[in-house]
């Protein structure tokens, strides 16, 4: 989708109006809405990668924008790997910092001897 550089609200919450790789663009120039991202898995298109972009990062707080893997200067930003142990602790409602104490007492079924139905 086309947009005008420097005008807000044209690309939705997950978009950024820019021209990837253009060093001499300025407000008022024609741009294209680009999906913002923190890593490759954030990109909706299967042939897109998350290309680091300091300019858009300074505005959006995201690492970069999704671009074609043919235009990217490298493999894009790899996503952090989550281990099975990390995922299991999160699924069980356990806070790893407190050695297995349930995050919410209701998760344990009883709250200090009080019936959970009360």
GIUR-V218428 format. One record per backbone hydrogen bond with DSSP energy under -1.0 kcal/mol. CO is the residue of the C=O (numbers start at 0). NH is the residue of the N-H. If there is no record, write none. Layout:
CO|NH + CO|NH
//
This chain:
0|32 + 2|30 + 3|6 + 4|27 + 11|14 + 13|35 + 15|33 + 17|31 + 18|21 + 25|28 + 28|4 + 30|2 + 31|17 + 33|15 + 34|65 + 36|63 + 38|41 + 39|42 + 44|47 + 46|68 + 48|66 + 49|76 + 50|64 + 52|56 + 53|57 + 55|59 + 56|60 + 62|52 + 63|36 + 64|50 + 66|48 + 67|70 + 67|71 + 71|73 + 76|39 + 82|86 + 83|87 + 84|88 + 85|89 + 86|90 + 87|91 + 88|93 + 89|92 + 92|102 + 94|97 + 94|99 + 95|98 + 100|94 + 103|106 + 104|107 + 110|113 + 113|110 + 114|117
//
